[in-house]
Amino acid sequence: MNMTAIAIVALVCWAIVELVNGPRSKKKDKKETAQVNLTNDLEREVAAMRDRIETLEKIVTDEKYDLNRQFDDLKKDKVA
């Protein structure tokens, strides 16, 4: 075989491999991008929930909240 025929066969084989693998890699890239976006969204949501929980913990552990809860319990005892 001469060098031209070898180059043509190699080029055809490369083109076939690219045609077969091309769409798969694009789908894989889209899937990975979607997963990264979902992960980022979930991380932001978890961070927001942590902030809310911290705020609720501050409210519940506040002395005024405890005192108001005790007053409410006493009021309920008087009514009953």
NUBA-450087 format. One record per residue: residue in three letters; x, y, z of N, C-alpha, C, O, CB in turn. Coordinates in steps of 0.2 Angstrom, whole numbers, plus 5000, padded with zeros to 4 digits. Glycine has a CB too. Example, Ala and Ser with C-alpha at 12.3 -4.5 7.8 and 13.67 -1.06 7.14 Angstrom:
<atoms>
ala506649725039506249785039506649845039507149835042505749785045;ser506449895035506849955036506450005039506750065040507049975029;
</atoms>
This chain:
<atoms>
met500449945000500050005000500450065000501050065003499550005006;asn500250114997500650174997500450225002499850215005500550214990;met500750275004500650325009499950355009499650375014501150375010;thr499750375003499150405001498550365004498050385007499050424994;ala498550295002498050255004497950245011497450245014498150185000;ile498550245015498550235022498250295025497950295030499250225024;ala498450355022498150425025497450425024497050445029498550485022;ile497150405018496450405017496050355022495550375024496350385010;val496350295023496050245027496050275034495550265038496450175027;ala496550305037496650335043496150385044495750395049497350355045;leu496050435039495550485039494850465040494450485043495650535033;val494750415036494050385036493850355043493350365045493950335030;cys494350315045494250285052494150335057493750335062494850235054;trp494550395057494450445062493750475061493450495066495050495061;ala493550485055492950515054492350475057491850505060492750535047;ile492450415056491850365058491850365066491350365069492050295056;val492450365069492550365076492250435079491850435084493250365079;glu492350485076492050555078491350555077490950585082492350605074;leu491050525072490350525071489950485076489450495079490150495064;val490350425078490050385083490050415090489550405094490350315083;asn490650435092490750465099490450535099490350555105491450455100;gly490450575094490250645095489650655099489650695103490250675088;pro489050625096488450645100488450625107488050655111487850615096;arg488750565108488750545115489150595120488850605126489050475116;ser489650615118490050665122489650725123489650755128490750675119;lys489250745118488850815119488250795124488150845128488550835112;lys487950735123487450725128487750715135487450735140487150655126;lys488350685136488650685142488850755145488750765151489250635142;asp489050795141489150865143488550895146488550935151489550905138;lys488050895142487350925144487150895151486850925155486850915139;lys487250825151486950795158487450815163487150835169487050715157;glu488050825162488550845168488350915170488350935176489250835166;thr488250955165488051025166487351035170487351075175487951065160;ala486850995168486250995172486350965179486050995184485750945168;gln486850915180486950895187487350945191487150955197487350835187;val487750985188488151035191487651095193487651115199488651065187;asn487151105189486651165190486251135196486051175201486251175184;leu486051075196485551045201485951045208485651065213485350975200;thr486551025208486951025214487051095217486951115223487650995213;asn487151145212487251215215486651245218486651275223487451265209;asp486051225214485351245217485251215224485051255228484851225212;leu485451155225485351125231485751145237485551155242485451045230;glu486351165235486851195240486551265242486651275248487551205237;arg486351305237486051365239485451355244485351395248485851405233;glu485051315242484451295246484651275253484351295258483951245243;val485051235254485351205260485651265264485451275270485851155260;ala485951315261486251365264485751415267485751445273486751405260;ala485251425263484651465265484251435271484051465276484151475259;met484151365271483851335276484251335283484051345288483751265275;arg484951335282485351345288485251415291485251415297486151325286;asp485251465287485151525290484451535293484451565299485151585284;arg483951505290483351505294483351475300483051495305482751475289;ile483651415301483751375307484051415312483851415318484051305305;glu484651445310485051485315484551545318484551555324485651515312;thr484151575314483751625316483251595321483051625326483351665310;leu482951545319482451515324482751485330482451495335482151455320;glu483351465330483651445336483851505341483751505347484351415335;lys483951565338484151625341483451645345483451665350484351675337;ile482951645341482251665344482051615349481851645355481751665338;val482151555348481851505354482351505360482051495365481851435351;thr482951515359483351525365483451595368483751595373484051505363;asp483051635365483051705368482651705375482151665375482751755363;glu482851735380482551735386481851765386481351745389482951775391;lys481751815382481051845381480551795378480051795381481051915377;tyr480751755374480351705371480151655376479551635377480751675365;asp480651635380480451585386480051615391479551585393481151565389;leu480151685392479751715397478951725394478551705398479951785399;asn478951745388478251745385477951675385477351675386478351775378;arg478251625383477951555383477751535390477251505391478551505381;gln478151555395477851545402477251585404476851555407478451555407;phe477251645402476651685403476051655400475451655402476751755401;asp476151635393475551605390475351535393474751525394475851585383;asp475851495396475651435399475251455406474751415407476251395401;leu475451505409475051525415474351555413473851535417475451585419;lys474251585408473651615406473151555404472551555406473751655399;lys473451505401473051445399472851405405472351375406473451395395;asp473251405411473051375417472551405420472051375423473651365422;lys472451475420471951515423471351505420470751495423472151585423;val471351495413470751485409470451415410469851405411470851495402;ala470851365411470651295412470351285418470151225420471151255410;
</atoms>
